[in-house]
Amino acid sequence: MQIDPNRFLADLHALREFGASGVGKGVVRPAYSDADISARDWLASRMQEAGLTPHFDPVGNLFGLAEGPSLLVGSHSDSQPEGGWLDGALGVICGLELARAAAEAGGPAISVANFQDEEGRFGVTTGSTIWAGELPLDQADQLTDRDGTTFAEARSAMANRAQGFVDPARFTGFVECHIEQGPWLYEAGEAVGVVTDIVGIRDMRITFTGAQNHAGTTPMHRRQDAVQAMTAFITAINERFQNVVSPQTVWTNGHIDVHPNAHSIVPGRCTFSMQWRDGDGDRLRRMETIIRDTATEVAEARGMQVDFGTMLGLEPVDMAAPLQQALTDAAETTCPGRWRRMQSGALHDAANVARLMPSAMMFVPSIDGISHDFAEDTAEADLVTGMQVLARAIGSL
């Protein structure tokens, strides 16, 4: 298979125009936004031009289907609220270019996947989680984003495109190309990372409910301040995790909603996100116990109420050894000495698809390790090298 670098890069830049932020190469293309739906319609037309059959499923996952059994290649095209132009989009365009190159070479058959809501507007890799059977659609429909919109309401914007769910049995395996979203390849001057495994993730919302009151007249000893409860919880968690976690374990409080969110009112309610990631499923479960126990203790000590939202997440998953080997052999041939095997600390759709079929992932460098930001970028030479490694690996399969 011979890829066309100019065609590949032109499609990447064309996709960037949907939801372009006006700041650098950044995009604003959250799941089910107008920009996201327009991008998926454009991609469907490009898939059709490549000889594939576009297929939208009930949640907006888009597939470009080849005839008969095929290898599935892809990722997602939705973005973070302030996202980069390559996160997910790279993997979708890689799949598109490989499908065209394979058709021009007379095979192998390659289908393309563009999963919906990988970035978690409604949860964790929502579209591929539903497709993999890990989350029933009726339960997913009850999920809400931070503004209170339900998943059912959001996906209704694509209802006129929806067909049935694609049968995973038609695919022989899955390969996802992605930017690293970290600094290791870039700092080492390496071109490719072959993913060995993807860490597990847990994500839920915690709410402390105290008593809303006047900020000037309520004595400190009588306050039931929900924000102070949250900060006490975060401080305690950082201390209690120390003897449990590894150097690779991470946890984040990335979203905070305070009510009534006014200068002169003691906050009566605080809801915040609690997310933690690790490659060991048992450690993830131990961390959950510590989180729940600590939040309960903080609430009881202050005479407050604590509530836990729906737990979302995925178990750690290994990538398929034969696909890994094909990628490492191709990397050593294409860019000898400039690649490595590595764990993925970021979650990807491949973690879900791996429960259905043999799956693998490959990374290209992120400049300065930046992602989930308008400044995200990768040198075009590295993008092309990644495409060449993918084509060689898939050709060898």
Backbone torsions as a table, in degrees:
resi	resn	phi	psi	omega
1	MET	NA	132.2	178.1
2	GLN	-114.0	113.0	178.6
3	ILE	-77.1	158.7	176.0
4	ASP	-108.9	99.3	-176.1
5	PRO	-56.6	-39.5	-178.3
6	ASN	-66.9	-41.5	178.2
7	ARG	-64.6	-43.1	178.9
8	PHE	-60.3	-49.5	-178.7
9	LEU	-68.9	-35.6	178.8
10	ALA	-62.6	-40.2	177.9
11	ASP	-67.0	-39.2	177.3
12	LEU	-59.8	-45.0	-179.2
13	HIS	-70.5	-33.7	177.7
14	ALA	-66.3	-40.9	178.0
15	LEU	-63.3	-33.7	-180.0
16	ARG	-61.6	-25.4	-177.9
17	GLU	-69.3	-20.8	177.9
18	PHE	-80.1	105.9	-177.5
19	GLY	85.1	19.5	179.3
20	ALA	-54.8	131.6	-173.1
21	SER	-79.7	-21.9	-172.4
22	GLY	86.2	-4.1	177.4
23	VAL	-114.4	108.3	-178.2
24	GLY	56.6	-133.0	178.8
25	LYS	-102.6	13.7	-175.1
26	GLY	-65.3	156.9	176.7
27	VAL	-133.1	151.7	172.6
28	VAL	-122.4	96.9	-171.9
29	ARG	-142.4	57.6	179.8
30	PRO	-63.1	157.1	-178.7
31	ALA	-53.7	132.4	176.1
32	TYR	71.1	5.4	172.3
33	SER	-71.2	166.1	178.3
34	ASP	-57.9	-41.1	-179.4
35	ALA	-65.1	-39.7	179.9
36	ASP	-64.6	-45.7	-178.5
37	ILE	-66.5	-40.6	178.1
38	SER	-63.3	-39.7	178.4
39	ALA	-63.1	-40.5	179.7
40	ARG	-68.0	-37.8	176.2
41	ASP	-63.5	-42.6	178.2
42	TRP	-62.6	-43.4	179.5
43	LEU	-63.8	-38.5	177.9
44	ALA	-60.2	-39.6	178.9
45	SER	-67.6	-36.5	178.1
46	ARG	-68.6	-36.6	176.5
47	MET	-62.9	-42.8	-179.7
48	GLN	-64.1	-40.9	177.2
49	GLU	-62.2	-28.8	-179.6
50	ALA	-83.3	2.1	178.7
51	GLY	90.7	9.2	178.0
52	LEU	-95.5	160.3	176.5
53	THR	-99.9	111.5	-179.8
54	PRO	-67.9	141.3	-178.3
55	HIS	-146.6	114.4	173.1
56	PHE	-94.3	132.0	177.2
57	ASP	-94.7	-178.8	-173.3
58	PRO	-62.0	-18.6	-179.4
59	VAL	-107.3	5.2	177.6
60	GLY	95.3	0.6	169.9
61	ASN	-59.8	134.5	-179.4
62	LEU	-112.5	127.6	175.9
63	PHE	-118.5	141.5	167.7
64	GLY	-106.8	106.5	-167.8
65	LEU	-96.7	128.3	171.1
66	ALA	-85.5	163.2	177.5
67	GLU	-71.6	137.5	174.6
68	GLY	70.4	-169.6	178.3
69	PRO	-59.8	141.0	-177.4
70	SER	-153.1	161.1	171.0
71	LEU	-83.9	135.6	-179.7
72	LEU	-97.9	130.1	179.5
73	VAL	-130.6	133.1	178.1
74	GLY	167.1	-163.5	-178.5
75	SER	-168.6	-121.9	-178.8
76	HIS	-147.4	160.5	179.0
77	SER	-121.0	-3.6	173.7
78	ASP	-73.0	159.3	-175.6
79	SER	-126.8	169.5	168.2
80	GLN	-67.1	164.7	177.0
81	PRO	-53.8	-33.8	169.7
82	GLU	-128.6	95.0	-169.9
83	GLY	-115.2	171.2	176.2
84	GLY	-95.7	166.7	-172.0
85	TRP	-82.3	-12.4	-174.0
86	LEU	-109.4	-22.1	-175.8
87	ASP	-59.4	107.3	-178.3
88	GLY	86.1	-49.1	-178.0
89	ALA	-56.6	-37.3	-179.7
90	LEU	-57.1	-46.7	-176.8
91	GLY	-65.1	-35.0	178.9
92	VAL	-68.0	-45.7	-179.4
93	ILE	-69.6	-32.9	173.1
94	CYS	-59.1	-45.2	178.5
95	GLY	-60.9	-42.7	179.7
96	LEU	-61.9	-46.7	-179.2
97	GLU	-66.3	-38.3	178.3
98	LEU	-66.6	-37.5	178.1
99	ALA	-63.2	-40.4	178.6
100	ARG	-67.6	-43.8	-179.3
101	ALA	-64.1	-38.7	179.1
102	ALA	-66.6	-41.0	178.9
103	ALA	-63.3	-39.1	179.5
104	GLU	-68.5	-28.2	-178.8
105	ALA	-92.3	-2.6	-179.3
106	GLY	84.0	19.4	177.1
107	GLY	133.3	169.3	2.7
108	PRO	-78.1	170.0	179.7
109	ALA	-75.0	126.4	-179.5
110	ILE	-128.2	127.3	172.6
111	SER	-104.0	162.0	-174.9
112	VAL	-121.7	138.9	177.3
113	ALA	-117.9	137.6	172.2
114	ASN	-132.4	93.5	-174.7
115	PHE	-75.9	154.1	-177.2
116	GLN	-97.8	145.8	174.7
117	ASP	51.2	43.3	171.8
118	GLU	-63.6	-32.9	-173.9
119	GLU	-76.9	-3.6	168.0
120	GLY	84.5	33.6	172.5
121	ARG	-57.2	-35.6	-177.6
122	PHE	-114.5	0.3	-178.5
123	GLY	169.2	-129.4	-179.0
124	VAL	-128.3	114.0	-178.8
125	THR	43.1	56.6	-167.3
126	THR	-58.1	-50.4	-174.5
127	GLY	-61.1	-47.6	-178.9
128	SER	-74.2	-27.5	176.6
129	THR	-64.5	-43.0	177.9
130	ILE	-66.0	-45.6	-179.3
131	TRP	-61.2	-34.7	-179.3
132	ALA	-78.9	-3.0	179.1
133	GLY	81.3	12.9	-179.0
134	GLU	-86.6	-15.4	-179.4
135	LEU	-140.9	112.4	178.9
136	PRO	-61.4	144.2	-175.6
137	LEU	-61.9	-37.2	-179.1
138	ASP	-66.2	-31.1	175.0
139	GLN	-74.8	-41.1	179.0
140	ALA	-60.3	-37.1	-177.8
141	ASP	-61.8	-20.5	-179.6
142	GLN	-88.7	-9.8	178.2
143	LEU	-65.2	148.6	178.3
144	THR	-125.8	151.3	172.0
145	ASP	-86.1	-176.4	-173.6
146	ARG	-71.2	-11.3	176.7
147	ASP	-97.5	0.5	178.4
148	GLY	93.2	-0.8	176.6
149	THR	-71.7	133.5	179.5
150	THR	-83.7	158.1	176.7
151	PHE	-60.9	-39.4	178.8
152	ALA	-59.9	-42.9	178.9
153	GLU	-64.8	-43.3	-177.0
154	ALA	-65.5	-46.2	-175.9
155	ARG	-72.3	-16.1	177.7
156	SER	-63.1	-21.0	178.2
157	ALA	-66.3	-17.5	179.7
158	MET	-112.8	12.4	-174.0
159	ALA	-60.5	-32.6	-177.5
160	ASN	-73.3	-7.6	177.7
161	ARG	-102.7	-13.3	-166.1
162	ALA	-72.2	134.1	168.7
163	GLN	-118.7	-165.9	179.7
164	GLY	-75.5	173.9	175.6
165	PHE	-73.2	139.6	178.5
166	VAL	-73.7	136.5	178.9
167	ASP	-73.4	117.2	-179.4
168	PRO	-61.3	-20.9	-176.5
169	ALA	-65.1	-16.0	-179.6
170	ARG	-76.8	-10.1	-177.5
171	PHE	-105.7	141.2	-178.9
172	THR	-90.2	-15.4	-179.9
173	GLY	175.5	176.6	-176.9
174	PHE	-138.9	136.8	175.9
175	VAL	-130.5	131.8	-179.5
176	GLU	-124.3	125.3	173.8
177	CYS	-101.5	140.0	-174.7
178	HIS	-152.5	155.6	168.1
179	ILE	-69.1	152.6	-176.7
180	GLU	-64.4	-38.5	-174.7
181	GLN	67.2	21.2	176.1
182	GLY	-148.6	178.1	-170.5
183	PRO	-95.7	-6.7	-164.5
184	TRP	-66.9	-48.0	179.4
185	LEU	-64.4	-43.3	-178.2
186	TYR	-62.9	-46.3	-178.1
187	GLU	-66.5	-29.7	-179.2
188	ALA	-88.2	-4.7	-177.6
189	GLY	68.6	28.7	-178.4
190	GLU	-99.5	154.2	-171.5
191	ALA	-100.2	-24.6	-171.8
192	VAL	-144.1	140.6	170.5
193	GLY	-121.6	126.3	176.7
194	VAL	-97.5	119.4	-171.9
195	VAL	-78.4	129.4	177.7
196	THR	-88.6	-39.1	-178.4
197	ASP	-160.4	161.0	178.7
198	ILE	-116.5	130.9	-178.0
199	VAL	-64.5	159.4	172.8
200	GLY	-84.4	161.4	-177.5
201	ILE	-140.8	146.7	171.0
202	ARG	-130.4	142.2	-177.2
203	ASP	-148.8	128.1	174.8
204	MET	-155.3	167.0	177.0
205	ARG	-104.6	141.7	176.9
206	ILE	-119.2	137.0	-179.9
207	THR	-125.3	123.4	169.8
208	PHE	-99.5	128.9	177.7
209	THR	-119.0	118.3	179.9
210	GLY	-116.1	-124.3	-179.3
211	ALA	-136.8	120.4	175.3
212	GLN	-72.2	134.3	-178.1
213	ASN	-160.5	173.7	-176.9
214	HIS	-69.1	131.5	-176.4
215	ALA	-75.1	-18.7	-177.3
216	GLY	-97.4	-20.3	-172.8
217	THR	-117.1	-6.5	-180.0
218	THR	-90.1	115.3	-179.3
219	PRO	-59.8	149.4	-176.5
220	MET	-59.8	-36.8	-175.4
221	HIS	-73.9	-11.9	-179.6
222	ARG	-104.3	0.7	-175.2
223	ARG	-80.2	143.6	167.5
224	GLN	-117.9	75.4	-171.6
225	ASP	-85.9	114.8	-175.7
226	ALA	-68.2	-31.3	178.5
227	VAL	-70.4	-39.9	176.7
228	GLN	-63.8	-34.3	176.1
229	ALA	-64.1	-42.8	178.4
230	MET	-61.6	-45.9	-178.7
231	THR	-66.1	-34.9	175.9
232	ALA	-64.9	-39.3	178.2
233	PHE	-63.5	-47.4	-177.9
234	ILE	-62.5	-41.6	178.1
235	THR	-62.2	-44.6	-178.8
236	ALA	-65.7	-39.9	-179.6
237	ILE	-62.5	-43.8	179.8
238	ASN	-59.1	-33.6	178.8
239	GLU	-78.0	-43.6	-174.2
240	ARG	-73.6	-23.2	178.6
241	PHE	-75.8	-18.4	-168.9
242	GLN	-56.5	-37.0	-178.1
243	ASN	-92.7	8.2	-177.2
244	VAL	-115.0	-36.6	-170.4
245	VAL	-86.3	167.2	173.3
246	SER	-108.5	172.0	178.1
247	PRO	-61.7	-19.7	-179.4
248	GLN	-91.2	-9.6	-179.2
249	THR	-73.1	139.5	177.2
250	VAL	-136.0	152.7	174.2
251	TRP	-147.2	149.5	-170.3
252	THR	-145.7	139.4	167.0
253	ASN	-111.1	95.7	-168.5
254	GLY	-101.9	-13.9	-178.7
255	HIS	-138.5	129.9	-178.2
256	ILE	-129.9	130.9	178.3
257	ASP	-123.6	113.8	-176.3
258	VAL	-108.3	136.3	177.9
259	HIS	-122.8	131.3	6.1
260	PRO	-91.7	8.1	173.1
261	ASN	64.5	49.7	-178.9
262	ALA	-130.0	149.1	-175.6
263	HIS	-60.0	-39.8	-169.5
264	SER	-105.8	23.9	178.4
265	ILE	-127.9	129.0	172.0
266	VAL	-63.6	121.4	-175.3
267	PRO	-65.7	126.8	-178.0
268	GLY	-91.0	-16.2	-179.8
269	ARG	-146.1	140.4	177.7
270	CYS	-140.8	119.5	175.8
271	THR	-112.4	132.6	-177.8
272	PHE	-143.9	156.7	179.6
273	SER	-85.8	145.0	174.1
274	MET	-130.2	113.6	-179.4
275	GLN	-126.2	137.5	177.4
276	TRP	-141.8	148.7	-173.9
277	ARG	-138.3	142.6	177.2
278	ASP	-165.3	158.7	178.9
279	GLY	-85.2	-1.5	-177.6
280	ASP	-115.7	116.9	-177.9
281	GLY	-62.8	-37.0	179.2
282	ASP	-64.9	-38.1	179.1
283	ARG	-66.4	-39.0	176.7
284	LEU	-58.7	-40.6	-179.9
285	ARG	-70.2	-37.6	176.7
286	ARG	-64.7	-39.4	178.0
287	MET	-63.8	-38.3	177.8
288	GLU	-60.7	-43.5	179.0
289	THR	-60.2	-43.7	179.2
290	ILE	-63.4	-41.2	-179.6
291	ILE	-61.8	-49.9	-178.6
292	ARG	-64.8	-42.5	-179.5
293	ASP	-65.4	-42.5	-178.1
294	THR	-66.1	-45.0	179.4
295	ALA	-62.0	-39.3	178.7
296	THR	-64.8	-42.9	179.2
297	GLU	-63.5	-42.7	179.9
298	VAL	-62.0	-44.2	-179.4
299	ALA	-64.6	-45.3	-178.2
300	GLU	-64.1	-38.0	-179.2
301	ALA	-65.5	-23.5	-178.0
302	ARG	-108.6	6.0	-178.6
303	GLY	64.8	35.2	-176.0
304	MET	-116.5	173.8	178.8
305	GLN	-107.5	142.7	174.4
306	VAL	-126.6	138.0	177.7
307	ASP	-129.1	144.2	-179.7
308	PHE	-112.4	129.8	178.4
309	GLY	-77.2	-175.9	179.9
310	THR	-63.0	131.6	177.2
311	MET	-81.2	124.5	176.7
312	LEU	-117.7	153.1	176.8
313	GLY	160.2	177.8	179.7
314	LEU	-138.0	151.7	175.6
315	GLU	-77.7	155.9	172.2
316	PRO	-58.8	149.9	-178.0
317	VAL	-143.9	138.5	176.6
318	ASP	-87.1	147.0	174.3
319	MET	-83.7	152.6	-175.1
320	ALA	-67.7	128.8	-175.5
321	ALA	-59.2	-44.8	-179.1
322	PRO	-62.5	-38.7	178.2
323	LEU	-69.5	-39.7	175.0
324	GLN	-56.7	-44.4	-177.2
325	GLN	-64.1	-40.0	178.2
326	ALA	-61.8	-40.1	179.7
327	LEU	-69.3	-41.8	-179.7
328	THR	-66.7	-40.1	177.8
329	ASP	-63.1	-42.4	-179.7
330	ALA	-66.8	-37.8	179.4
331	ALA	-66.0	-42.5	-179.0
332	GLU	-66.7	-31.5	177.6
333	THR	-75.2	-41.4	-173.9
334	THR	-80.6	-42.5	-177.9
335	CYS	-138.4	67.9	-173.4
336	PRO	-55.2	130.5	177.9
337	GLY	77.6	-0.6	-176.8
338	ARG	-118.0	39.8	178.1
339	TRP	-146.2	166.3	177.2
340	ARG	-151.9	160.2	166.5
341	ARG	-87.2	143.2	-177.1
342	MET	-158.6	154.3	174.6
343	GLN	-82.0	149.7	173.1
344	SER	-97.8	116.5	175.1
345	GLY	-84.6	-13.1	174.4
346	ALA	-94.3	149.8	178.7
347	LEU	-87.0	146.0	-179.2
348	HIS	-142.1	163.2	179.0
349	ASP	-58.7	-27.8	-179.9
350	ALA	-58.1	-27.1	178.8
351	ALA	-64.0	-34.0	176.7
352	ASN	-79.6	-45.9	-176.0
353	VAL	-64.2	-28.6	179.8
354	ALA	-62.8	-18.3	176.9
355	ARG	-80.4	-10.0	-178.8
356	LEU	-107.6	-29.8	-172.7
357	MET	-161.2	163.8	175.5
358	PRO	-58.0	132.1	-174.3
359	SER	-137.7	153.5	178.8
360	ALA	-147.8	160.9	177.9
361	MET	-136.0	150.8	175.8
362	MET	-136.8	139.3	-179.9
363	PHE	-109.4	149.7	164.8
364	VAL	-117.5	160.5	-172.3
365	PRO	-67.4	150.3	169.6
366	SER	-107.3	125.1	-179.1
367	ILE	-59.5	124.6	-178.1
368	ASP	59.7	14.1	178.3
369	GLY	71.5	17.9	-173.9
370	ILE	-88.7	134.0	171.7
371	SER	-154.6	171.4	-174.1
372	HIS	54.0	41.8	-178.0
373	ASP	-160.4	151.5	179.5
374	PHE	-59.9	-23.4	-177.1
375	ALA	-81.3	-2.4	180.0
376	GLU	-55.5	136.5	179.0
377	ASP	-165.3	161.3	175.3
378	THR	-143.4	139.7	178.0
379	ALA	-59.5	137.2	-177.5
380	GLU	-62.0	-30.8	176.8
381	ALA	-62.3	-37.3	178.4
382	ASP	-71.4	-34.3	176.5
383	LEU	-63.1	-43.5	-179.2
384	VAL	-68.1	-40.4	177.5
385	THR	-59.9	-43.2	176.9
386	GLY	-58.6	-43.0	177.8
387	MET	-61.6	-40.4	-179.4
388	GLN	-66.3	-38.4	177.2
389	VAL	-65.1	-44.0	179.2
390	LEU	-60.4	-46.3	-178.6
391	ALA	-62.0	-41.9	180.0
392	ARG	-66.4	-42.4	-178.0
393	ALA	-65.3	-45.6	-177.7
394	ILE	-69.4	-36.0	174.9
395	GLY	-60.5	-37.9	-179.4
396	SER	-70.6	-24.2	-179.5
397	LEU	-75.2	NA	NA
